[in-house]
Amino acid sequence: MWRKPGRTGAILYAVLAAVLGSASAFISRLEIERQRGRREAARQLPSGPIIVISNHTSYADGILLALACRRMGRSLRLLATSGVFNAPVLGLVARRLGFIKVKRGAVDAASSLDEAELALADGEAVGIFPEGRLTRDPMMWPERAKTGAVRLALRTGAPIVPVAMVGAHRVVGQHRVVPTLLLNVIRRPKVATRIGAPIDVRALMNIGGTTEPTVDEVRLGADLVMARLVAVVAQLRGERPPDPHGVPRPPD
């Protein structure tokens, strides 16, 4: 059962953010993109319960997204795989930070949404990578989303805030991890981030507060929300995406 981290967790979060922020500065340049006409809004996440979603291109995404959100005023409670929680030290730290376990492929995998709902009820910022895995697209465009983030938003009423990240795959790729990290001490690749406008999912889907959407409607909602994230990624890249709703997902 999810529990609010409390004072000890807040101190641990602050210490780790400082340490990991300093360490990441040696191998990358994490930047919050300013947007014309939205100077303050572009650098601050909304207060209250929010669901932060981001594209997924690198094993470093979780750390980089948490650091970016910290700079934007929020401590992120990330959904992380059960492998993180099963590690002896890392698992204890993840629990103290208020992270939420995801049991991929398990019968009770959906229970992670119950845990996330508790965090949102406490006014937290919950972080989700809606693709559920690193993108398989060779050009690093987001894949079509799974429905978890939208189902959580429908259950809680919390807005979804898209945060695009571009360049993280150059920090830690899917192959040659150690040589890449060593090389990055010299080249320090830029990781640009940009915040999109908060999304009221029910308004986006044009359904009322008491309406229970069908499975197909939830699927459509996930595509509409992913289109907002893809659009922010495209703006940051200055390119047109191959698919506005995310590229088709190849088999695992």
C-alpha positions in Angstrom: 0.0 0.0 0.0 1.4 3.4 -1.0 2.3 5.7 1.9 3.3 9.4 1.8 7.1 9.6 2.1 7.0 12.1 5.0 9.8 14.2 6.3 12.5 11.4 5.9 11.4 10.7 2.4 11.5 14.4 1.5 15.0 14.8 2.9 16.1 11.7 1.0 14.6 13.0 -2.2 16.3 16.3 -1.8 19.7 14.7 -1.1 19.4 12.3 -4.0 18.2 15.0 -6.4 21.3 17.1 -5.5 23.7 14.1 -5.9 22.2 12.8 -9.1 21.7 16.3 -10.5 25.4 16.9 -10.0 26.4 13.5 -11.4 24.1 13.9 -14.5 25.7 17.3 -15.1 29.0 15.6 -15.9 27.4 13.5 -18.7 24.6 15.6 -20.0 23.0 19.1 -20.1 19.4 19.0 -18.9 17.5 22.1 -20.1 14.0 23.3 -19.5 12.8 24.9 -22.8 11.3 28.4 -22.5 8.2 29.0 -24.6 7.2 32.4 -26.0 4.4 33.9 -24.0 4.5 31.2 -21.3 7.8 32.0 -19.5 6.7 31.1 -16.0 4.2 28.5 -17.0 6.8 26.8 -19.1 9.1 26.4 -16.2 6.7 25.4 -13.4 4.4 22.3 -13.1 0.9 22.9 -11.8 0.2 22.5 -8.1 -2.1 19.8 -6.7 -2.5 16.2 -8.0 -1.2 15.8 -11.5 -0.2 12.9 -13.8 3.0 13.7 -15.6 3.6 11.7 -18.8 6.7 11.6 -21.0 8.1 9.9 -24.0 10.5 7.0 -23.3 13.8 6.7 -25.3 16.5 5.9 -22.6 17.2 4.0 -19.5 18.1 7.3 -17.9 14.6 8.7 -18.6 13.3 8.1 -15.0 16.1 10.0 -13.4 16.1 12.8 -16.0 12.3 13.3 -15.8 12.4 13.4 -12.0 15.3 15.9 -12.1 13.4 18.1 -14.6 10.2 18.0 -12.5 12.2 18.9 -9.4 13.5 22.0 -11.2 9.9 22.8 -12.1 8.8 22.6 -8.5 7.5 19.1 -8.0 8.8 15.9 -6.5 7.7 13.1 -8.8 6.4 9.8 -7.6 7.3 7.5 -10.6 5.8 4.2 -11.5 8.7 1.8 -11.6 8.9 -1.9 -12.5 8.9 -4.5 -9.8 12.6 -5.2 -10.6 13.5 -1.9 -9.1 11.7 -2.7 -5.9 13.1 -6.2 -5.6 16.7 -4.9 -5.6 18.0 -4.9 -1.9 19.0 -1.3 -1.5 17.4 0.3 -4.5 14.0 -1.1 -3.6 14.2 0.4 -0.1 15.1 3.8 -1.5 12.3 3.6 -4.1 9.8 3.0 -1.4 11.1 5.8 0.8 10.8 8.2 -2.2 7.2 7.2 -2.7 7.7 5.5 -6.0 4.9 3.1 -7.1 5.5 -0.6 -8.1 4.3 -1.8 -11.5 4.0 -5.6 -11.9 4.2 -6.1 -15.7 2.3 -9.0 -17.0 1.1 -10.1 -13.6 -2.6 -10.8 -12.8 -2.6 -7.9 -10.3 -0.7 -5.4 -12.6 -3.6 -3.0 -12.5 -3.2 -2.7 -8.8 -0.5 -0.1 -9.5 -3.2 2.3 -10.5 -4.7 1.8 -7.0 -1.4 2.8 -5.5 -1.1 5.8 -7.9 -4.7 6.8 -7.0 -3.7 7.0 -3.3 -0.7 9.2 -4.2 -2.9 11.6 -6.2 -5.4 11.7 -3.3 -2.5 13.1 -1.3 -1.9 15.8 -3.8 1.2 14.2 -5.4 2.6 14.4 -8.9 2.7 10.9 -10.3 5.0 10.1 -13.3 4.1 7.6 -16.0 5.7 6.6 -19.3 2.6 5.8 -21.2 4.4 3.7 -23.8 5.2 1.2 -21.1 8.7 0.5 -22.5 11.5 2.1 -24.5 10.4 3.1 -28.0 11.4 0.6 -30.7 11.3 3.3 -33.3 14.7 3.8 -34.9 14.1 7.6 -35.2 13.1 7.7 -31.5 9.5 8.9 -32.0 7.0 7.9 -29.3 5.0 4.7 -29.8 1.3 4.4 -29.4 0.4 4.6 -25.7 -1.1 2.1 -23.4 -4.2 3.1 -21.5 -3.0 3.3 -17.9 -2.5 7.1 -17.6 -5.9 7.8 -19.1 -7.7 5.2 -16.9 -6.0 6.8 -13.9 -7.1 10.3 -14.9 -10.6 9.1 -15.4 -10.7 7.5 -12.0 -9.2 10.5 -10.1 -10.0 13.6 -12.2 -6.4 14.6 -12.0 -5.1 16.5 -15.1 -2.4 15.0 -17.3 0.6 17.1 -18.0 2.8 16.1 -21.0 6.5 16.7 -20.6 8.5 16.0 -23.7 12.2 15.0 -23.5 14.5 15.0 -26.5 18.1 13.8 -26.5 18.0 11.4 -23.5 18.9 8.4 -25.8 22.3 10.0 -26.3 23.0 9.9 -22.5 22.2 6.3 -22.0 21.3 4.2 -25.0 20.0 0.7 -25.3 23.5 -0.6 -26.3 27.1 0.1 -25.3 26.0 1.8 -22.1 29.4 2.1 -20.4 31.4 3.4 -23.4 28.6 5.9 -24.1 28.7 7.2 -20.5 32.5 7.6 -20.7 32.3 9.4 -24.0 29.6 11.7 -22.6 31.9 13.1 -20.0 33.5 14.9 -23.0 30.5 15.6 -25.3 27.8 16.2 -22.6 24.8 15.8 -24.9 21.9 18.2 -24.4 18.6 16.8 -23.1 15.8 19.3 -23.8 12.5 19.2 -22.0 9.3 21.1 -22.7 5.9 21.2 -20.8 2.6 20.9 -22.7 -0.7 22.4 -21.5 -2.5 20.3 -18.8 -5.1 18.0 -20.2 -8.6 17.5 -18.7 -9.2 14.0 -20.0 -13.0 14.0 -19.7 -13.2 17.3 -21.5 -10.9 16.0 -24.2 -13.1 12.9 -24.6 -16.2 15.0 -24.3 -17.8 12.9 -21.6 -19.4 13.9 -18.3 -18.0 13.4 -14.8 -20.2 10.5 -14.0 -20.0 8.8 -17.4 -18.3 5.4 -17.5 -16.5 5.2 -20.8 -16.3 2.0 -22.8 -13.1 0.1 -23.5 -13.0 1.5 -27.0 -13.6 5.1 -25.7 -10.7 4.7 -23.2 -8.5 3.5 -26.1 -9.5 6.6 -28.1 -8.8 8.8 -25.1 -5.3 7.3 -24.8 -4.6 8.1 -28.4 -5.9 11.7 -28.0 -3.7 12.2 -25.0 -0.7 10.7 -26.7 -1.3 13.0 -29.6 -0.8 15.9 -27.2 2.6 14.5 -26.0 3.7 13.7 -29.6 2.9 17.2 -30.6 5.1 18.6 -27.8 7.9 16.2 -28.8 7.5 17.4 -32.4 7.7 21.0 -31.4 10.9 20.4 -29.5 12.5 18.5 -32.4 11.2 21.0 -35.0 10.0 18.0 -37.1 6.7 16.5 -38.2 6.0 13.1 -36.5 5.4 10.1 -38.7 2.2 9.4 -36.8 0.4 12.0 -34.7 -0.8 9.4 -32.2 2.5 7.6 -31.9 4.1 5.1 -34.2 2.6 1.5 -34.3 3.9 -0.8 -31.6 5.9 -3.7 -32.9 5.7 -7.0 -30.9 7.7 -7.2 -27.7 
